[in-house]
C-alpha cells in the first residue's frame, strides 16, 4: 500500500529529549497513515547527539508499512568525507 502512492504527507512525532526521530507517513488524499519512517542511528552516534548536531553524524532511516514489520526501504547517511575522494 505504501509503495503504490506517488505523494506522501510526512508528519514528525514530537517528543522532548529524544535522540532519534520518528515520522508518520500519510496519504495526502485520504489522510490515512500508510507507513512509518524511523531514524535509527548507532548507539555511539546517539550518545554523540548530546554534544554534536545530528546533521554531522551517520544514521540509517528505515521505512516501514507498520511497526514490527520488516523495513521496506532503508537509507544510510555516512560521515562527511572531509574532501576525500
N, CA, C and O of each residue as an XYZ file, in Angstrom:
340
protein
N       0.811     -1.181      0.000
C       0.000      0.000      0.000
C       0.868      1.264      0.000
O       0.561      2.230     -0.699
N       1.934      1.256      0.773
C       2.806      2.423      0.865
C       3.481      2.725     -0.464
O       3.517      3.876     -0.897
N       4.012      1.699     -1.109
C       4.763      1.916     -2.347
C       3.868      2.169     -3.556
O       4.379      2.490     -4.629
N       2.544      2.036     -3.418
C       1.625      2.308     -4.521
C       1.351      3.799     -4.687
O       0.798      4.206     -5.709
N       1.722      4.616     -3.714
C       1.447      6.057     -3.757
C       2.602      6.818     -4.385
O       3.757      6.396     -4.324
N       2.263      7.956     -4.993
C       3.278      8.821     -5.578
C       3.488     10.078     -4.745
O       4.499     10.761     -4.907
N       2.552     10.393     -3.860
C       2.660     11.553     -2.994
C       2.463     11.110     -1.555
O       1.695     10.193     -1.263
N       3.187     11.794     -0.656
C       3.121     11.457      0.751
C       3.054     12.737      1.573
O       3.558     13.781      1.156
N       2.434     12.649      2.735
C       2.456     13.723      3.715
C       3.208     13.170      4.918
O       2.795     12.170      5.506
N       4.307     13.817      5.285
C       5.165     13.346      6.368
C       4.953     14.230      7.587
O       4.994     15.457      7.491
N       4.724     13.592      8.743
C       4.494     14.321      9.993
C       5.447     13.774     11.050
O       5.456     12.574     11.326
N       6.252     14.663     11.641
C       7.204     14.238     12.666
C       6.500     14.051     13.999
O       5.664     14.866     14.390
N       6.839     12.982     14.689
C       6.330     12.772     16.046
C       7.160     13.629     16.996
O       8.387     13.534     17.022
N       6.495     14.448     17.758
C       7.162     15.383     18.649
C       7.429     14.728     20.006
O       6.589     13.997     20.530
N       8.590     14.998     20.556
C       8.940     14.483     21.872
C      10.101     15.263     22.449
O      10.929     15.794     21.709
N      10.164     15.332     23.746
C      11.267     16.017     24.417
C      12.392     15.042     24.697
O      12.157     13.879     25.026
N      13.619     15.526     24.564
C      14.813     14.764     24.910
C      14.922     13.441     24.164
O      15.351     12.440     24.739
N      14.545     13.427     22.911
C      14.674     12.194     22.139
C      15.964     12.240     21.327
O      16.368     13.301     20.850
N      16.595     11.107     21.176
C      17.857     11.023     20.455
C      17.699     10.435     19.061
O      18.674     10.322     18.319
N      16.483     10.063     18.705
C      16.190      9.611     17.348
C      14.789     10.107     16.979
O      13.957     10.370     17.848
N      14.551     10.227     15.682
C      13.290     10.785     15.201
C      12.408      9.700     14.608
O      12.896      8.700     14.082
N      11.094      9.914     14.702
C      10.107      9.028     14.082
C       9.119      9.900     13.318
O       8.692     10.947     13.804
N       8.764      9.458     12.119
C       7.864     10.208     11.254
C       6.701      9.316     10.829
O       6.898      8.145     10.502
N       5.493      9.871     10.835
C       4.323      9.180     10.304
C       4.181      9.555      8.844
O       4.332     10.722      8.481
N       3.890      8.573      8.004
C       3.699      8.793      6.573
C       2.218      8.631      6.279
O       1.636      7.582      6.554
N       1.603      9.678      5.715
C       0.169      9.684      5.437
C      -0.084      9.828      3.941
O       0.723     10.408      3.214
N      -1.206      9.294      3.497
C      -1.706      9.528      2.147
C      -2.343     10.921      2.158
O      -3.269     11.145      2.938
N      -1.884     11.873      1.320
C      -2.420     13.239      1.383
C      -3.895     13.340      0.968
O      -4.567     14.301      1.341
N      -4.399     12.383      0.216
C      -5.798     12.447     -0.222
C      -6.753     11.920      0.839
O      -7.806     12.514      1.070
N      -6.401     10.816      1.487
C      -7.306     10.201      2.462
C      -6.936     10.527      3.903
O      -7.728     10.285      4.813
N      -5.727     11.078      4.124
C      -5.209     11.390      5.459
C      -5.004     10.144      6.329
O      -4.831     10.270      7.541
N      -5.020      8.963      5.746
C      -4.766      7.728      6.482
C      -3.266      7.492      6.602
O      -2.508      7.782      5.676
N      -2.842      6.965      7.750
C      -1.435      6.637      7.925
C      -1.130      5.383      7.116
O      -1.804      4.362      7.251
N      -0.101      5.474      6.270
C       0.255      4.345      5.417
C       1.658      3.818      5.699
O       2.083      2.831      5.097
N       2.384      4.473      6.615
C       3.725      3.997      6.920
C       4.375      4.792      8.032
O       3.818      5.763      8.544
N       5.578      4.350      8.393
C       6.363      4.969      9.455
C       7.817      5.005      8.990
O       8.311      4.043      8.401
N       8.492      6.110      9.255
C       9.930      6.218      8.993
C      10.622      6.468     10.325
O      10.213      7.341     11.091
N      11.673      5.698     10.597
C      12.390      5.828     11.866
C      13.861      6.101     11.610
O      14.499      5.448     10.783
N      14.381      7.070     12.330
C      15.799      7.379     12.342
C      16.443      6.403     13.320
O      16.106      6.405     14.504
N      17.366      5.568     12.843
C      17.960      4.526     13.675
C      19.485      4.624     13.660
O      20.156      3.838     12.991
N      20.034      5.606     14.411
C      21.497      5.730     14.456
C      22.117      4.654     15.332
O      21.435      4.015     16.132
N      23.419      4.463     15.168
C      24.159      3.542     16.031
C      24.169      4.100     17.454
O      23.950      5.294     17.659
N      24.420      3.240     18.425
C      24.394      3.656     19.829
C      25.411      4.770     20.079
O      25.101      5.743     20.767
N      26.617      4.640     19.532
C      27.632      5.674     19.755
C      27.217      7.003     19.138
O      27.553      8.061     19.671
N      26.484      6.965     18.012
C      26.015      8.201     17.383
C      24.910      8.850     18.218
O      24.807     10.076     18.264
N      24.089      8.037     18.875
C      23.062      8.591     19.770
C      23.706      9.360     20.920
O      23.244     10.440     21.290
N      24.769      8.799     21.477
C      25.462      9.463     22.582
C      26.092     10.774     22.100
O      26.021     11.790     22.792
N      26.699     10.748     20.928
C      27.316     11.965     20.394
C      26.295     13.043     20.058
O      26.642     14.223     20.010
N      25.048     12.662     19.826
C      23.995     13.650     19.549
C      23.735     14.564     20.747
O      23.149     15.636     20.597
N      24.167     14.144     21.919
C      24.042     15.005     23.093
C      24.984     16.202     23.001
O      24.745     17.237     23.623
N      26.066     16.053     22.218
C      27.094     17.086     22.140
C      27.243     17.706     20.764
O      27.654     18.861     20.651
N      26.915     16.961     19.711
C      27.081     17.431     18.332
C      25.737     17.463     17.614
O      24.786     16.794     18.018
N      25.674     18.239     16.559
C      24.471     18.277     15.733
C      24.284     16.940     15.023
O      25.245     16.355     14.524
N      23.058     16.465     14.980
C      22.795     15.163     14.350
C      23.032     15.195     12.849
O      23.157     14.143     12.223
N      23.097     16.385     12.259
C      23.301     16.510     10.819
C      24.720     16.119     10.397
O      24.963     15.865      9.218
N      25.657     16.069     11.348
C      27.038     15.714     11.052
C      27.357     14.265     11.391
O      28.489     13.822     11.197
N      26.391     13.533     11.886
C      26.622     12.159     12.318
C      25.928     11.167     11.381
O      24.902     11.495     10.786
N      26.480      9.957     11.245
C      25.848      8.959     10.384
C      24.554      8.437     11.003
O      24.393      8.425     12.224
N      23.652      8.014     10.151
C      22.393      7.432     10.618
C      21.800      6.554      9.522
O      22.232      6.599      8.370
N      20.823      5.772      9.890
C      20.045      4.982      8.946
C      18.582      5.309      9.172
O      18.110      5.308     10.309
N      17.863      5.588      8.096
C      16.426      5.823      8.183
C      15.732      4.643      7.531
O      15.956      4.352      6.356
N      14.888      3.964      8.297
C      14.160      2.794      7.804
C      12.690      3.148      7.655
O      12.109      3.816      8.510
N      12.096      2.692      6.560
C      10.689      2.955      6.263
C       9.925      1.645      6.389
O      10.293      0.636      5.785
N       8.850      1.673      7.187
C       8.018      0.502      7.461
C       6.577      0.795      7.076
O       6.130      1.941      7.143
N       5.843     -0.251      6.669
C       4.394     -0.080      6.482
C       3.706     -0.043      7.831
O       2.803      0.766      8.043
N       4.122     -0.911      8.749
C       3.572     -0.957     10.105
C       4.714     -1.261     11.058
O       5.694     -1.902     10.677
N       4.589     -0.800     12.303
C       5.621     -1.090     13.293
C       5.684     -2.597     13.533
O       4.658     -3.277     13.576
N       6.886     -3.095     13.686
C       7.082     -4.514     13.932
C       7.245     -5.341     12.673
O       7.548     -6.531     12.753
N       7.051     -4.732     11.510
C       7.224     -5.446     10.245
C       8.622     -5.165      9.701
O       9.259     -4.203     10.131
N       9.116     -5.977      8.768
C      10.421     -5.703      8.157
C      10.400     -4.388      7.381
O       9.359     -3.967      6.876
N      11.551     -3.755      7.297
C      11.665     -2.473      6.585
C      11.487     -2.679      5.088
O      11.992     -3.641      4.509
N      10.748     -1.739      4.469
C      10.582     -1.760      3.020
C      11.755     -1.088      2.322
O      12.126     -1.440      1.202
N      12.329     -0.108      3.020
C      13.372      0.716      2.429
C      14.258      1.234      3.545
O      13.767      1.556      4.627
N      15.549      1.318      3.299
C      16.433      1.947      4.277
C      17.414      2.849      3.539
O      17.924      2.508      2.472
N      17.661      4.002      4.136
C      18.583      4.990      3.588
C      19.684      5.206      4.608
O      19.412      5.299      5.805
N      20.921      5.287      4.149
C      22.039      5.448      5.063
C      22.798      6.732      4.735
O      23.155      6.976      3.583
N      23.038      7.545      5.760
C      23.887      8.728      5.619
C      25.172      8.428      6.382
O      25.146      8.113      7.572
N      26.283      8.532      5.685
C      27.583      8.234      6.282
C      28.232      9.508      6.812
O      27.697     10.604      6.643
N      29.369      9.358      7.443
C      30.134     10.517      7.901
C      30.536     11.379      6.714
O      30.784     10.850      5.630
N      30.606     12.692      6.893
C      31.083     13.555      5.792
C      32.488     13.144      5.380
O      33.280     12.697      6.210
N      32.800     13.298      4.084
C      34.079     12.823      3.563
C      35.240     13.770      3.832
O      36.394     13.360      3.707
N      34.978     15.007      4.193
C      36.032     15.988      4.506
C      36.999     16.186      3.336
O      38.201     16.351      3.545
N      36.480     16.170      2.116
C      37.313     16.434      0.943
C      37.989     15.214      0.358
O      38.646     15.323     -0.678
N      37.854     14.049      0.985
C      38.457     12.828      0.441
C      37.628     12.326     -0.728
O      36.414     12.519     -0.784
N      38.317     11.673     -1.661
C      37.590     11.092     -2.804
C      37.990      9.674     -3.040
O      37.480      9.034     -3.959
